[in-house]
Amino acid sequence: MGKDLAEKFTAAREVFEEADDALGFALSELCFNGPAEALQLTENTQPAILATSVAALRAMQSERFAAADFVAGHSLGEYSALVAAGSLALRDAVKIVRARGRYMQEAVPVGTGAMAAILGADIELVNAACAEAAQGEVCSAANINSPAQIVIAGSAGAIDRAILLLKERGAKRAIKLNVSAPFHCALMKPAQDRLATDLGNVALNDANAPVVTNVDATAERNGGKLRDSLVRQVSQPVRWLDSVEFLINQGVQTFIEIGPGKVLSGLVRQIDRNVRCVNVEDESSLRAAREAIAI
């Protein structure tokens, strides 16, 4: 990921060089050439996605795309959003998210936690099923992605019970996910505590654009409050549906997804098909985005 950007745009290449220097190893080599097994380790995946996302942003800026009215990111993406808004320095961001990945992985022994994607069930039904399935364990909504897609997380047994309940109660699909840890639930509290210490040691400036945070789904500029949001985000659900609806209510009609893939564009279209979505992850998609939004 990111290789095309680094080859075509000086500003993007400089992002990878800065990330390599900050981390003390060649993250860029891992991004560009793998191996896939190493890139899939969450402590590598997180800084790799962040660096690629910021590289795409810097390429856009070098091509004189207009500044965003708002920024937002899904889970890890909130760090990219904070870099974009000038609140968090890239060097600090890549080091923090590498540690974040490690802390999340170490918070729960492998196999004791789980996540599942629930399709075709509203949040009230999901919350009720999770509460019933918990039986003293952790089971809760982790990613509220769209009206049609909610991800749950918690103890493996509780997630299995919730899947059965939700299928019985009309969910179209309930699919256990192949993930390394149960993110965005109470089992992540040990990771949250460790990350809070690290975040307390880096500067978070007031943002130069409103940041719509995962945990509150409202716009924030204050650096201290943005830091608190990052801490709480670890063990609380990502309110992506609420965040997108907030942005639309503020008059946003064009969403530019920056970084690898088009997953968020798909979620935004599930929420409102009347808005425009484009993505930027390489030179060709950058050119297409420029044409689509007529900069």
C-alpha positions, -999 to +999 in steps of 0.1 A: +000+000+000+011+036-007+038+026-032+022+044-062+017+076-041+053+076-030+065+071-066+043+098-081+042+125-054+072+140-035+049+151-007+037+115-002+072+101-003+083+125+024+055+112+046+069+076+045+104+089+051+092+108+082+074+077+094+104+055+089+126+080+108+101+083+137+097+045+141+133+036+136+126+010+109+116+009+073+078+010+076+078+021+040+094-011+028+068-031+047+040-010+031+054-013-004+067-049-005+055-068+025+056-096+035+019-097+040+023-118+072+043-089+089+020-062+075-010-080+090+003-077+125-018-050+141+012-031+155+024-028+119-010-025+102-020+006+122+010+028+114+010+015+078-026+025+072-020+059+089+011+067+069-006+057+036-036+078+045-015+109+054+006+103+022-026+105+002-036+137+020-003+153+013-005+143-023-039+160-025-026+191-008+003+193-033-024+192-061-042+221-044-074+203-033-095+226-011-092+222+026-119+201+043-147+218+062-147+188+087-126+158+092-135+124+107-120+089+108-133+054+117-114+040+147-077+041+137-087+067+111-094+092+138-056+096+142-053+103+104-081+129+108-062+146+137-030+148+116-051+162+088-065+188+112-031+198+125-038+186+160-014+157+161+021+156+145+027+127+121+058+116+140+038+113+172+008+097+155+028+068+139+045+060+172+012+062+192-008+039+168+020+013+167+018+011+205-020+012+203-019-019+181+003-037+204-017-027+235-049-039+219-034-072+209-020-078+244-052-067+263-070-100+257-055-135+254-059-149+219-092-168+215-109-155+246-125-125+227-145-123+195-163-099+171-192-104+148-208-084+120-246-081+123-265-072+091-301-062+090-308-055+127-312-021+143-292-009+173-321-015+197-324-052+187-286-056+189-283-040+223-311-061+237-295-093+224-261-084+237-275-076+271-292-110+272-262-129+258-237-114+282-245-136+312-219-118+333-194-115+304-187-086+280-209-083+249-217-050+233-219-030+201-184-020+189-189-004+155-223+012+147-215+015+110-248+021+092-285+013+097-278-021+081-244-030+097-234-032+133-203-050+147-204-065+182-175-074+204-168-091+237-161-125+253-161-153+228-189-173+244-211-143+248-206-133+211-216-169+201-248-166+222-256-131+208-252-145+172-278-172+179-302-148+195-299-122+167-305-149+140-336-161+159-349-125+162-346-116+125-311-104+117-304-111+081-269-123+088-246-126+118-210-134+109-182-140+132-151-120+121-115-132+118-099-106+140-070-107+164-088-091+194-123-078+204-119-041+197-140-012+211-155-030+241-148-031+278-122-059+274-100-032+259-098-013+292-062-024+299-051-012+265-070+021+271-051+027+304-017+021+287-026+043+258-038+071+280-002+073+295+013+075+260-012+101+248-005+122+279+031+125+267+024+140+233+011+173+222-025+176+209-030+211+196-064+227+190-075+215+155-077+238+125-108+221+113-136+205+133-130+168+141-161+146+144-151+122+171-160+085+172-172+084+208-194+115+208-203+120+171-200+157+174-175+183+162-146+192+185-115+214+181-101+216+216-069+195+218-075+184+254-110+171+245-096+154+214-070+136+235-098+124+259-118+112+229-089+091+217-085+075+251-122+067+255-124+054+219-104+023+228-131+007+249-162+025+235-182+020+203-173+037+171-205+058+163-199+061+126-236+062+117-242+091+141-210+108+129-221+107+092-256+119+101-241+147+121-220+158+091-250+156+067-270+177+091-242+203+090-247+205+052-219+182+041-227+167+007-193+155-005-172+129+014-136+122+004-123+089+018-085+091+021-064+060+024-065+023+014-099+010+002-134+022-002-151+007+029-162+040+044-176+052+011-198+021+010-210+028+046-218+065+038-238+054+008-258+030+030-266+059+053-275+084+026-274+077-012-279+114-020-244+124-009-213+122-031-184+099-022-150+097-037-118+080-025-081+088-029-056+060-024-033+063-054-026+086-084-055+074-105-081+077-078-067+112-069-072+123-105-106+108-106-116+125-074-103+159-087-125+154-118-155+142-098-156+172-074-145+196-101-117+213-082 
